[in-house]
Amino acid sequence: MPGPAWLILPTYDEAENIEALVVAALAVLQEAAPDGHHVLVVDDNSPDGTGAIAERLAAEHAAVEVLHRPGRGGLGPAYLAGFAHALDRGAGLVCEMDCDFSHDPADLARLLAAAREADLVLGSRYVAGGGISDWGAARRLVSRGGSWYARRILRLPVRDLTGGLKCFRREVLEAIDLPTVRSRGYAFQVELTYRAVLAGFRVVELPIVFRDRRHGRSKMSWRIAGEAVVLVPRMRFGRGARGHAG
């Protein structure tokens, strides 16, 4: 293993999911990263008490930490805060996943194993063996269409650019200049993968099955989708763009 493995879980109103998810993730990490693992909950001052539950979990489990942010500031900034904390604490591998069981915690083991050879490992819905369950046709079309749009604009071979289950080697996060990442919503996922490819890192996709959240409401909105539509071309053509891949 390249070093301790950290799992970053950004949360906003996930009181119904957080405890079961953290416990399940810890069980996987204990097997897949026995030499060192941590779970960092990054909570945006959730009004439903998610932060308090996370603090209790941190008191019960030495491997759990909580980072409190003052308010709802977006997925991207939450992850960036979590990444910075993990890197400061010596993380060798940094994983991210949704906190609503859309991603199966068991898949963390496969991502960590693949990171022995790859620099960035993506849990992919759109490679052979991957898929989506519990979604209607319209939502599937929007998701697949968004990934296709980003892939065509950015000229990337990656099939699933918008997924949120990933494992980074620390060298990737150090190289892609995190303080300059612009995306706040789900375009953040596209931007980090794009920057990793531009920097020459090896990216691999592992098939996963993505499921609808167990409890609570999706944080996706038309504003977040609109940000992605606007920012993806800027990543390639806009001011500060760093060339193109392929």
C-alpha positions in Angstrom: 0.0 0.0 0.0 1.3 3.6 -0.8 0.3 4.7 2.7 -2.7 5.1 5.0 -6.1 5.1 3.3 -8.6 7.8 4.0 -12.3 7.8 3.0 -13.9 11.3 2.7 -17.6 11.5 3.3 -19.2 14.9 2.6 -22.6 15.2 4.4 -25.6 17.4 4.4 -28.8 16.1 6.0 -27.7 12.4 6.1 -28.7 11.6 9.6 -30.6 8.5 8.4 -27.6 7.1 6.6 -24.4 8.3 8.3 -24.1 5.7 11.1 -24.8 2.6 9.0 -22.5 3.9 6.2 -19.6 4.7 8.4 -19.8 1.3 10.2 -20.0 -0.6 6.9 -17.1 1.4 5.5 -15.0 0.8 8.5 -15.5 -3.0 8.3 -14.3 -2.9 4.7 -11.3 -0.7 5.4 -10.2 -2.9 8.3 -9.7 -5.7 5.8 -8.6 -3.8 2.8 -6.3 -1.3 4.5 -5.1 -3.0 7.7 -1.9 -0.9 7.9 -3.8 2.3 8.3 -7.3 3.7 7.5 -9.4 6.7 8.5 -12.9 7.9 7.7 -13.4 11.7 7.6 -16.9 13.0 7.7 -17.1 16.6 6.3 -20.4 18.0 7.5 -21.8 21.3 6.2 -23.7 22.2 9.4 -26.6 19.8 8.6 -29.8 21.0 10.3 -30.9 17.3 10.9 -28.1 16.6 13.3 -25.8 14.6 11.0 -22.8 16.4 12.5 -23.7 15.3 16.1 -24.1 11.7 15.0 -20.7 11.9 13.3 -19.1 13.3 16.5 -20.5 10.3 18.5 -19.1 7.9 15.9 -15.7 9.6 16.2 -15.9 9.1 20.0 -16.7 5.4 19.5 -14.2 4.7 16.7 -10.6 5.9 16.7 -10.4 5.8 12.9 -13.3 8.3 12.5 -12.8 12.0 12.4 -15.2 14.9 11.7 -14.6 18.2 10.0 -17.4 20.8 10.5 -18.0 23.5 8.0 -20.1 26.6 8.8 -22.8 26.0 6.2 -23.8 24.3 2.9 -21.0 25.3 0.6 -21.2 22.7 -2.2 -19.9 19.3 -2.9 -16.6 20.4 -4.4 -15.5 22.7 -1.6 -16.4 20.0 1.0 -14.2 17.4 -0.8 -11.4 19.9 -1.1 -11.5 20.6 2.6 -11.5 16.8 3.3 -8.6 16.2 0.8 -6.5 18.9 2.4 -7.1 17.5 5.9 -6.2 13.9 4.8 -3.1 15.0 3.0 -1.9 17.0 6.0 -2.4 13.9 8.1 -0.2 11.8 5.8 -2.7 10.0 3.6 -1.3 7.8 0.9 -4.6 7.0 -0.7 -7.7 9.1 -0.6 -11.2 7.7 -1.5 -14.4 9.5 -1.9 -18.0 8.2 -2.0 -21.6 9.2 -1.5 -23.0 8.9 2.0 -26.4 7.5 1.1 -25.5 3.9 0.0 -25.8 4.8 -3.7 -22.3 3.3 -3.7 -21.7 0.0 -2.1 -19.0 0.3 0.7 -17.8 -3.2 -0.3 -16.5 -1.8 -3.6 -13.9 0.2 -1.6 -11.8 -3.0 -1.3 -11.6 -3.3 -5.1 -10.7 0.3 -5.5 -7.9 0.1 -3.0 -6.5 -3.1 -4.5 -6.5 -1.5 -8.0 -4.7 1.6 -6.6 -1.6 -0.6 -6.1 -1.1 -0.2 -9.8 -3.2 2.8 -10.9 -3.0 6.4 -9.9 -6.7 7.1 -10.0 -9.3 4.4 -9.8 -12.9 5.2 -10.8 -16.0 3.2 -9.8 -17.7 3.2 -13.2 -21.4 2.6 -14.1 -20.7 2.7 -17.8 -18.1 0.0 -18.4 -18.8 -3.7 -19.0 -20.2 -5.1 -15.8 -21.3 -1.8 -14.4 -24.8 -0.3 -14.3 -27.6 1.6 -12.5 -30.5 0.1 -10.6 -33.6 1.8 -9.2 -33.6 4.7 -11.6 -36.2 5.5 -14.2 -35.5 6.0 -17.9 -35.4 9.8 -17.8 -32.8 9.9 -14.9 -30.7 7.3 -16.6 -30.7 9.3 -19.8 -29.7 12.5 -18.1 -26.8 10.7 -16.2 -25.5 8.9 -19.3 -25.9 12.0 -21.4 -24.0 14.2 -19.0 -21.1 11.8 -19.0 -21.2 11.6 -22.8 -21.2 15.4 -23.1 -18.2 15.8 -20.8 -16.3 13.0 -22.5 -16.8 14.5 -26.0 -16.0 18.1 -25.0 -12.9 17.1 -23.0 -11.8 14.3 -25.5 -11.3 11.8 -22.7 -11.4 8.0 -23.0 -13.1 7.7 -19.6 -16.6 6.3 -19.7 -18.0 7.5 -16.4 -16.8 11.1 -15.7 -19.6 12.1 -13.4 -19.4 9.3 -10.8 -18.5 9.9 -7.2 -16.7 6.7 -6.2 -13.0 7.2 -6.6 -9.6 6.4 -5.1 -6.7 8.8 -5.6 -3.0 8.3 -4.8 -1.8 11.3 -2.9 0.5 12.2 -5.8 -2.5 12.9 -8.0 -4.1 15.3 -5.5 -0.8 17.1 -5.0 -0.2 17.5 -8.7 -3.6 18.8 -9.9 -3.5 22.1 -7.9 -6.6 21.6 -5.7 -6.9 25.3 -4.6 -7.6 26.3 -8.2 -10.4 23.8 -8.8 -13.4 25.9 -9.8 -16.4 23.5 -9.7 -18.7 23.5 -6.7 -21.3 20.8 -7.6 -21.1 17.6 -9.6 -18.9 19.1 -12.2 -16.2 18.7 -9.6 -16.0 15.0 -10.3 -15.4 15.8 -14.0 -12.8 18.4 -13.3 -10.6 16.3 -11.0 -10.5 13.3 -13.4 -9.8 15.7 -16.3 -6.9 17.3 -14.5 -5.5 13.9 -13.5 -5.5 12.7 -17.1 -3.9 16.0 -18.3 -1.2 15.5 -15.7 -0.3 12.1 -17.2 -1.6 9.9 -14.4 -2.9 6.4 -15.1 -6.7 6.2 -14.7 -8.6 2.9 -14.6 -12.3 2.2 -14.3 -13.8 -0.6 -12.3 -17.4 -1.7 -12.9 -19.9 -0.8 -10.1 -23.6 -0.9 -9.7 -25.0 2.4 -8.6 -28.3 2.4 -6.6 -30.8 5.0 -5.5 -30.2 6.4 -2.1 -31.6 4.5 0.9 -33.0 7.5 2.8 -33.4 11.2 2.3 -33.5 13.4 -0.8 -31.1 13.8 -3.6 -29.0 17.0 -3.6 -29.0 17.2 -7.4 -30.7 20.3 -8.8 -31.1 22.1 -12.1 -28.6 24.7 -10.8 -26.0 22.1 -10.2 -26.6 20.5 -13.6 -26.4 23.9 -15.3 -23.0 24.5 -13.6 -21.7 21.3 -15.2 -23.0 22.3 -18.7 -21.2 25.7 -18.4 -18.0 24.6 -16.7 -17.1 21.6 -18.8 -16.3 23.6 -22.0 -14.4 26.1 -19.8 -12.2 23.3 -18.5 -10.9 22.7 -22.0 -11.3 26.1 -23.8 -11.6 28.7 -21.0 -9.2 31.0 -19.4 -6.6 28.9 -17.5 -7.3 25.7 -19.4 -4.2 23.5 -19.6 -4.3 22.1 -23.1 -6.4 19.1 -23.9 -6.2 15.3 -23.5 -6.1 13.3 -26.7 
